[in-house]
Amino acid sequence: MSQTIRYPEILEIARRDGKVTVDHLAAHFGVTLQTIRRDLSDLADLGRLERVHGGAVLPSGTTNIGYEERRRINAGGKAAIARACAAQIPDSSAIFLNIGTSTEAVAAELMHHRDLLVVTNNMNVANILAQNHDCKVIVTGGTLRQSDGGLIGDITKASIRQFKFDIGIIGCSAIDADGDILDFDVQEVGVSQAILTRSRRRMLLADHSKFTRTAPARISSLAEIDVVFTDRKLHADLQARCEGWQTQITLAGV
């Protein structure tokens, strides 16, 4: 069976099941794992699928990829971004770490920082930093989103307004060509906006996959961000916009 004949059926399985795995597809079509990996890479290049660990999912539009899958996507790039971000956080700082797999990676890189005050609406971040005894952790209230351990809603925003942070660190689901920062959950967007409002220095974590995705809700613009940490160069037009906005782009080596 030629690969072009396999493509429609692979996409149909992805639509039916939400994702496809290399092992399942190889058994289904009676071909090698390497053959299926090439098929999935081709479909990803065509924008029909997004590669994840062990398989692929449908590209995002109005709903986000599952949290565990997001943890696996470009894990090396996110780790490098986290290291670069943590290197710019001085000891004795008051910071906010938002929901997201990238902010969790930053938390892991702060284990040896001293005299930090970290406010977070991310239960995973709080659990990570509980191991750093030189770090005081404050968890906001709010409605628990069980899918990812995030706290959202009006109580969360009210908690954030009680502080003024040296550094606010957020992630996002997508960034479009004109520099708008996007997400899926309107309540999470409201929390991100509150963080930016209450932060003296604003940092955004966005691996390269965020520049090829889309999401429906707008958080802000890169014009309002002081430093963007990413793992690949921006498109020349967006890079020029950032230079005009005086938004620093920090490329993290993988």
C-alpha positions, 0 to 999 in steps of 0.5 A, a space after each residue: 500500500 502506498 503512503 498516499 493511500 494510507 494518509 486518509 485512513 490515518 487522518 480518519 483514525 486520528 479524528 475518531 480516536 483523538 490521536 494515533 500511535 506509531 505501534 498501532 498504525 504499524 500493526 494496522 497497516 502491516 508496515 514497519 514502525 519507520 514507515 509509519 514515522 515517515 508517514 506521520 512526519 509527512 502529514 505533520 509537514 503538510 499541517 494535517 497532524 502534530 507529532 507527539 511522543 509515540 504518535 501524532 494528534 490533530 492540529 489545534 484549533 479551538 481545543 488544546 492538546 492533552 496536558 500529558 501530550 503537551 509535556 512530551 512535545 519538544 521536551 528538549 526545547 522547553 528544558 533549554 528555554 527553562 534554563 535560559 529563563 531561570 538564569 535571568 531570575 535573580 535570588 531574592 525576587 518575587 515572581 509569578 509562575 503561571 499554568 503550563 508545562 514550560 513554567 513547570 520546567 522553569 520551577 525545576 530550574 529554580 531548585 538552587 535559587 535562594 530567598 525566592 517568593 513564588 506565587 503560582 496558580 499551578 499546583 504542579 509548580 507548587 509541588 516542585 518548589 516545595 523541595 526548595 527550602 529557600 523558596 517561599 511558595 504561595 498558591 492562589 485560590 481559584 477553581 481547580 482545573 483537574 486536567 492540568 492542576 491549574 487554578 483559574 477564575 475570579 478568585 485567582 485573579 483577585 489573589 493576583 491583584 494583592 501582589 506586585 511581582 518583580 517578574 511575571 512568567 507566563 506561557 501560551 498556546 499560540 502566537 500569530 504572525 502579528 505578535 498576538 499571544 493566544 490561548 484556548 481557555 478564556 478564564 486562563 486568559 484573564 489570569 494571564 492578563 492579571 499577571 502581566 498587569 501586576 508584574 514589573 518585568 514580563 517574560 513569555 515562554 514559547 517554544 517554536 511550535 507555538 508560532 505555527 499553532 492557533 488559538 481563539 482567545 487573545 492574552 496580549 501582544 508581544 509588544 507588552 512583553 519584556 523578554 520572550 524565551 524561545 528555541 528557534 529564530 522568529 520569522 523576519 517580519 515578526 522579529 522586526 516587529 519585536 525590535 520596534 517594540 523593544 521586546 527582547 528575544 532570547 534564543 535557548 540552545 537545545 
